[in-house]
């Protein structure tokens, strides 16, 4: 993020950092990432056909 934006929006920056850290902690605790995978596909973050059976390396990298 540009330095100027962070200086103008320190509370928003703090909230974003906290949300990312919370999400990372949640992902570390999960044993099944299928819901996360489905959400990433639904939001078109993952834009290629992939599953646990295909492109196994990329699937498990999440």
C-alpha positions in Angstrom: 0.0 0.0 0.0 1.3 3.5 -0.7 2.8 5.2 2.3 0.4 8.1 1.8 -2.7 5.9 2.0 -1.5 4.2 5.1 -0.8 7.5 6.8 -4.3 8.8 5.9 -6.1 5.5 7.0 -4.2 4.0 10.0 -7.3 2.4 11.5 -8.3 0.8 8.2 -4.7 -0.5 7.8 -4.8 -2.0 11.3 -8.2 -3.6 10.6 -6.9 -5.1 7.3 -3.7 -6.5 9.0 -5.8 -8.0 11.8 -8.2 -9.6 9.4 -5.4 -11.2 7.4 -3.7 -12.5 10.5 -7.0 -13.9 11.7 -7.6 -15.6 8.4 -4.1 -17.1 8.3 -4.6 -18.5 11.8 -7.9 -20.0 10.8 -6.4 -21.6 7.7 -3.6 -23.2 9.8 -6.2 -24.8 12.1 -8.3 -26.3 9.3 -7.7 -29.9 8.2 -10.2 -29.7 5.3 -9.7 -26.8 2.9 -12.6 -27.7 0.6 -14.8 -24.9 1.8 -12.0 -22.4 1.4 -11.3 -23.8 -2.1 -14.9 -23.5 -3.1 -15.1 -19.9 -1.9 -12.0 -19.0 -3.9 -13.5 -20.5 -7.0 -16.9 -18.8 -6.3 -15.1 -15.4 -6.1 -13.1 -16.2 -9.3 -9.8 -15.9 -7.4 -9.0 -19.4 -8.7 -9.8 -19.2 -12.4 -8.7 -22.6 -13.6 -10.2 -26.0 -13.2 -8.5 -27.7 -10.4 -9.2 -30.3 -7.7 -7.5 -32.6 -5.3 -7.2 -35.1 -8.2 -5.9 -32.5 -10.8 -3.0 -30.1 -10.3 -2.4 -31.6 -6.8 0.6 -29.4 -6.1 -1.4 -26.1 -6.6 -4.4 -27.4 -4.8 -2.4 -28.3 -1.7 -0.4 -25.1 -1.8 -3.3 -23.1 -0.5 
